Amino acid sequence: MRRLLTIALLPVIAACGTGAVHPLNFVRPDVRLHHLELQNVGLSGGTLGLVLAFDNPNSVSLQGTRLAAGIDIEGQHFGDVSLSDGFSLAARDTTLLTVPLNFRWEGMAVAARSVLESGAVNYSIKGRFAIITPMCSEVDIPFSGEGNVPLLRP
């Protein structure tokens, strides 16, 4: 019976990993806005890349499953982003992830002008991302932040 149980659990162990991080030692990754990238600009709007920095202090890589966030620039809501593609967070490292934000000029004069004219912008961001933990459970992690980040141009 014990041998049968061991054989039955092998696929679960293989799928979830060996649990190199004990559940009590698991630390939730931190996320912050690293910088903005102006990807393209047109007459009606453009695309801004939000480059997010995920700090994973754990000794194992983690798999992200989704992300959603809203960003305000110069005190005005600039847009929302959503990512449903999987992403990987390297163990004991910072991983940069670029999420595209399509925007329209209409109704965003102050924020859009600040984005285009300066080398940096004041922002606030709030969102959530989900990861699969080493214990094979999905954890939803909220994040928020504010500050001043550089705007990189092509």
N, C-alpha and C positions, 0 to 999 in steps of 0.2 A: 504494500500500500504506500509506504513512504517513497519507494523508488518510483512508483507511478505518479505521485504528486510532484516529485522532482522533475520528471520528464515533462509533465504537463506545464510546469512553470518555466521551463527553458525558453520558450518563445517570448514570454513576458519579460524575462531578464534580458534577453537579446534586444528586444524593442526598446526597453527603457534604460538600458545600460546597467552598469554594475553598482550605481549609486555611490560614486566616488565622493559625493558631497552628502554628508549626513543631513537629514531634514532639519535638525537643530542648528546646523552650521550654514545653511543656505542663506545667502544675503541677496536681497532684491537689487537688481541692477539700477543704476541711476541714469537719467537721460537729461540732456540739456541742449539748447540750440547752440551750435558751434559757429556757424556763419550762414549767410544767405548767398546764393549764386543767381545772378541775372542770366537766365538761359536764353530767352528771346523776347523781343518787344515788337509789337505791331500797332496798327492804327486803333484797334479796338481793345487791346490789352497785351498780355504777355504771359510768360511762365517764369516763376521764381522757384529755385531749388532751395528747400529748407534742409540744411545739412545738420542732422542730429547726431550728437555724440553719446553713445551708450557706453557707460563704464560698468564692466562686469568684474566684480572682485572675486568671483568663485573660481575654483580650480578646474572647472569643466566648462566647455562651450555650451551655450544655450541656444535653443531655436525659438525665434520669434514667429508668431502666427498672424498677427494683425496689429495695426496702429491707427489711431484717429486723433486729430488735434485741431485746434483753432488757434490762429495767430492774430494779434493786434499789433499794428505798427503806428507809432506816434499817437497812441491812444485811440486809434480807429480800427475796427475789425477789418482785417485785410482778406481773410479767407479761411477755409477749412481744408484739411488734407486727410486722405484715407489711404491706407495701404493694406491690401489683403494678401499680397505675395509673402511667402516665408522669407525670413532673414536669419542670419547666424551671428551670434555675439561671441567673439573670441574669449577664451578663458584668460582671466587676469590681465585684461587689456581693454583699450577703448576702441570701439568700432564706429566708424562714420557711415551714416546711411543718408542718402539724398532722397527726399520725397518731393515730387513736383507739385507746385501750387499754381493753377491757372487763375489769372485775375483779369478783371475788366477795368478800364479807366473810369467808367461811369460811376460817380459817387465816391471816388477815392482820391480826389485831387490832392489833399494834404499828405496822405500816406504815400501815394505813388510818387509825388514830387520829391519827398524825402528819400525814397528808395533810389531814385535816379540821380539826384543831385549830390548826395553826400557819400562819403566813404563808409559810413556806419549809420545804423538806425537804432532807435529805441524800440523795444518789443516787449510783449508779454505773450506767453504761450501756455496752453492748458490742454491736456489730452490724456490718453490711456494707451497702453500697449499690452499685449498678451505674450507670454512665453510658456514653453513647456519646461517644467523644472526637471531636475535629475530624478525626481520621484515619479515622473510620468504624469503629473497633474498640470493642468493649465492654470496659470496665475495671471490675473488682470491687475496691472500696475498703473496707478494714476501718476501723472507728473505735471509740474507747472514750474514756471520760472519767468524772470523778467530781467532786463538789462540792456546792454548795448552791444551789438554784434557788427562785424565788418560785412560789407557787401562786396562780393567779388564779381567782376565783369569779365565776359569772354575776351 
